[in-house]
Amino acid sequence: MIGNTFEALYGAILIDIGLEKAQKSIEEFILKDQINIDQIILENRDYKSELLMLFQKKRTAIVFKTLKTSHDQQEVKFSSEVFSNGKSIGKGIGSSKKAAEQDACRVVLSAT
């Protein structure tokens, strides 16, 4: 419901003053006080892409091996391991394959 209200408000402002001014007004008067951009960037950081780019610059391949480690009716867990030149360089766990790979990449990046 809040999303619909925000969309209607943005649409009204857009029609009234145009795209560029509407965007600046929304950012300045509504979003600036309500959203912490730094926190959003930190929470949505893509460790896997960062690690892949880092190793591409080094011209070194990395390989991911991801396994389901536990499975019961309550939860599923995955473990992922990152290898470079046949050597394990980081391990991670998560509730999905993607989360486990992200965690493993985070571990590698924090060690470098």
Contact map, one row per residue, 1 for C-alpha under 8 A:
1111100000000000000000000000000000000000000000000000000000000000000000000000000000000000000000000000000000000000
1111110000000000000000000000000000000000000000000000000000000000000000000000000000000000000000000000000000000000
1111111000000000000000000000000000000000000000000000000000000000000000000000000000000000000000000000000000000000
1111111100000000000000000000000000000000000000000000000000000000000000000000000000000000000000000000000000000000
1111111110000000000000000000000000000000000000000000000000000000000000000000000000000000000000000000000000000000
0111111111000000000000000000000000000000000000000000000000000000000000000000000000000000000000000000000000000000
0011111111100000000000000000000000000000000000000000000000000000000000000000000000000000000000000000000000000000
0001111111110000000000000000000000000000000000000000000000000000000000000000000000000000000000000000000000000000
0000111111111000000000000000000000000000000000000000000000000000000000000000000000000000000000000000000000000000
0000011111111100000001000100000000000000000000000000000000000000000000000000000000000000000000000000000000000000
0000001111111110000000000000000000000000000000000000000000000000000000000000000000000000000000000000000000000000
0000000111111111000000000000000000000000000000000000000000000000000000000000000000000000000000000000000000000000
0000000011111111110001000000000000000000000000000000000000000000000000000000000000000000000000000000000000000000
0000000001111111111011100000000000000000000000000000000000000000000000000000000000000000000000000000000000000000
0000000000111111111000000000000000000000000000000000000000000000000000000000000000000000000000000000000000000000
0000000000011111110000000000000000000000000000000000000000000000000000000000000000000000000000000000000000000000
0000000000001111111011000000000000000000000000000000000000000000000000000000000000000000000000000000000000000000
0000000000001111111111000000000000000000000000000000000000000000000000000000000000000000000000000000000000000000
0000000000000110111111100000000000000000000000000000000000000000000000000000000000000000000000000000000000000000
0000000000000000011111110000000000000000000000000000000000000000000000000000000000000000000000000000000000000000
0000000000000100111111111000000000000000000000000000000000000000000000000000000000000000000000000000000000000000
0000000001001100111111111100000000000000000000000000000000000000000000000000000000000000000000000000000000000000
0000000000000100001111111110000000000000000000000000000000000000000000000000000000000000000000000000000000000000
0000000000000000000111111111000000000000000000000000000000000000000000000000000000000000000000000000000000000000
0000000000000000000011111111110000000000000000000000000000000000000000000000000000000000000000000000000000000000
0000000001000000000001111111111000000000000000000000000000000000000000000000000000000000000000000000000000000000
0000000000000000000000111111111100000000000000000000000000000000000000000000000000000000000000000000000000000000
0000000000000000000000011111111100000000000000000000000000000000000000000000000000000000000000000000000000000000
0000000000000000000000001111111110000000000000000000000000000000000000000000000000000000000000000000000000000000
0000000000000000000000001111111111000000000000000000000000000000000000000000000000000000000000000000000000000000
0000000000000000000000000111111111100000000000000000000000000000000000000000000000000000000000000000000000000000
0000000000000000000000000011111111110000000000000000000000000000000000000000000000000000000000000000000000000000
0000000000000000000000000000111111110000000000000000000000000000000000000000000000000000000000000000000000000000
0000000000000000000000000000011111110000000000000000000000000000000000000000000000000000000000000000000000000000
0000000000000000000000000000001111111000000000000000000000000000000000000000000000000000000000000000000000000000
0000000000000000000000000000000111111111000000000000000000000000000000000000000000000000000000000000000000000000
0000000000000000000000000000000000111111100000000000000000000000000000000000000000000000000000000000000000000000
0000000000000000000000000000000000011111110000000000000000000000000000000000000000000000000000000000000000000000
0000000000000000000000000000000000011111111000000000000000000000000000000000000000000000000000000000000000000000
0000000000000000000000000000000000011111111100000000000000000000000000000000000000000000000000000000000000000000
0000000000000000000000000000000000001111111110000000000000000000000000000000000000000000000000000000000000000000
0000000000000000000000000000000000000111111110000000000000000000000000000000000000000000000000000000000000000000
0000000000000000000000000000000000000011111110000000000000000000000000000000000000000000000000000000000000000000
0000000000000000000000000000000000000001111111000000000000000000000000000000000000000000000000000000000000000000
0000000000000000000000000000000000000000111111100000000000000000000000000000000000000000000000000000000000000000
0000000000000000000000000000000000000000000111111100000000000000000000000000000000000000000000000000010000000000
0000000000000000000000000000000000000000000011111110000000000000000000000000000000000000000000000000011011001000
0000000000000000000000000000000000000000000001111111000000000000000000000000000000000000000000000000110011000000
0000000000000000000000000000000000000000000001111111100000000000000000000000000000000000000000000000000000000000
0000000000000000000000000000000000000000000001111111110000000000000000000000000000000000000000000000000000000000
0000000000000000000000000000000000000000000000111111111000000000000000000000000000000000000000000000000010011000
0000000000000000000000000000000000000000000000011111111100000100000000000000000000000000000000000000000000000000
0000000000000000000000000000000000000000000000001111111110000000000000000000000000000000000000000000000000000000
0000000000000000000000000000000000000000000000000111111111000000000000000000000000000000000000000000000000000000
0000000000000000000000000000000000000000000000000011111111111100000000000000000000000000000000000000000000000000
0000000000000000000000000000000000000000000000000001111111111000000000000000000000000000000000000000000000000000
0000000000000000000000000000000000000000000000000000111111110000000000000000000000000000000000000000000000000000
0000000000000000000000000000000000000000000000000000011111110000000000000000000000000000000000000000000000000000
0000000000000000000000000000000000000000000000000000001111111000000000000000000000000000000000000000000000000000
0000000000000000000000000000000000000000000000000000001111111100000000000000000000011000000000000000000000000000
0000000000000000000000000000000000000000000000000000001100111110000000000000000000011000000000000000000000000000
0000000000000000000000000000000000000000000000000001001000011111000000000000000001111000000000000000000000000000
0000000000000000000000000000000000000000000000000000000000001111100000000000000001110000000000000000000000000000
0000000000000000000000000000000000000000000000000000000000000111110000000000000111100000000000000000100000000000
0000000000000000000000000000000000000000000000000000000000000011111000000000000111100000000000000000000000000000
0000000000000000000000000000000000000000000000000000000000000001111100000000011110000000000000001001100000000000
0000000000000000000000000000000000000000000000000000000000000000111110000000011100000000000000001000000000000000
0000000000000000000000000000000000000000000000000000000000000000011111100001111000000000000000000000000000000000
0000000000000000000000000000000000000000000000000000000000000000001111100001111000000000000000000000000000000000
0000000000000000000000000000000000000000000000000000000000000000000111110011110000000000000000000000000000000000
0000000000000000000000000000000000000000000000000000000000000000000111111111100000000000000000000000000000000000
0000000000000000000000000000000000000000000000000000000000000000000001111111000000000000000000000000000000000000
0000000000000000000000000000000000000000000000000000000000000000000000111111000000000000000000000000000000000000
0000000000000000000000000000000000000000000000000000000000000000000000111111000000000000000000000000000000000000
0000000000000000000000000000000000000000000000000000000000000000000001111111100000000000000000100000000000000000
0000000000000000000000000000000000000000000000000000000000000000000111111111110000000000000000110000000000000000
0000000000000000000000000000000000000000000000000000000000000000000111100011111000000000000011110000000000000000
0000000000000000000000000000000000000000000000000000000000000000011111000001111100000000000011111001000000000000
0000000000000000000000000000000000000000000000000000000000000000011110000000111110000000001111001001100000000000
0000000000000000000000000000000000000000000000000000000000000001111000000000011111000000001110001001100100000000
0000000000000000000000000000000000000000000000000000000000000001110000000000001111100001111100000000100100000000
0000000000000000000000000000000000000000000000000000000000000111100000000000000111110001111000000000100110000000
0000000000000000000000000000000000000000000000000000000000000111100000000000000011111111110000000000000000000000
0000000000000000000000000000000000000000000000000000000000011110000000000000000001111111100000000000000000000000
0000000000000000000000000000000000000000000000000000000000011100000000000000000000111110000000000000000000000000
0000000000000000000000000000000000000000000000000000000000000000000000000000000000111111000000000000000000000000
0000000000000000000000000000000000000000000000000000000000000000000000000000000000111111100000000000000000000000
0000000000000000000000000000000000000000000000000000000000000000000000000000000011110111111000000000000000000000
0000000000000000000000000000000000000000000000000000000000000000000000000000000011110011111000000000000000010000
0000000000000000000000000000000000000000000000000000000000000000000000000000000011100001111100000000000110110000
0000000000000000000000000000000000000000000000000000000000000000000000000000001111000001111110000000001110100000
0000000000000000000000000000000000000000000000000000000000000000000000000000001110000000011111000001111110100000
0000000000000000000000000000000000000000000000000000000000000000000000000000111100000000001111100011101100000000
0000000000000000000000000000000000000000000000000000000000000000000000000000111000000000000111111111101000000000
0000000000000000000000000000000000000000000000000000000000000000000000000011110000000000000011111011000000000000
0000000000000000000000000000000000000000000000000000000000000000000000000001110000000000000001111111000000000000
0000000000000000000000000000000000000000000000000000000000000000011000000000011100000000000001111111100000000000
0000000000000000000000000000000000000000000000000000000000000000000000000000000000000000000001011111110000000000
0000000000000000000000000000000000000000000000000000000000000000000000000000000000000000000011111111111000000000
0000000000000000000000000000000000000000000000000000000000000000010000000000011100000000000111111111111100000000
0000000000000000000000000000000000000000000000010000000000000001010000000000001111000000000111001111111110000000
0000000000000000000000000000000000000000000001110000000000000000000000000000000000000000000100000111111111000000
0000000000000000000000000000000000000000000000100000000000000000000000000000000000000000001111000011111111100000
0000000000000000000000000000000000000000000000000000000000000000000000000000000111000000011110000001111111110000
0000000000000000000000000000000000000000000000110010000000000000000000000000000001000000011100000000111111111000
0000000000000000000000000000000000000000000000110000000000000000000000000000000000000000000000000000011111111100
0000000000000000000000000000000000000000000000000000000000000000000000000000000000000000011100000000001111111110
0000000000000000000000000000000000000000000000000010000000000000000000000000000000000000110000000000000111111111
0000000000000000000000000000000000000000000000100010000000000000000000000000000000000000000000000000000011111111
0000000000000000000000000000000000000000000000000000000000000000000000000000000000000000000000000000000001111111
0000000000000000000000000000000000000000000000000000000000000000000000000000000000000000000000000000000000111111
0000000000000000000000000000000000000000000000000000000000000000000000000000000000000000000000000000000000011111
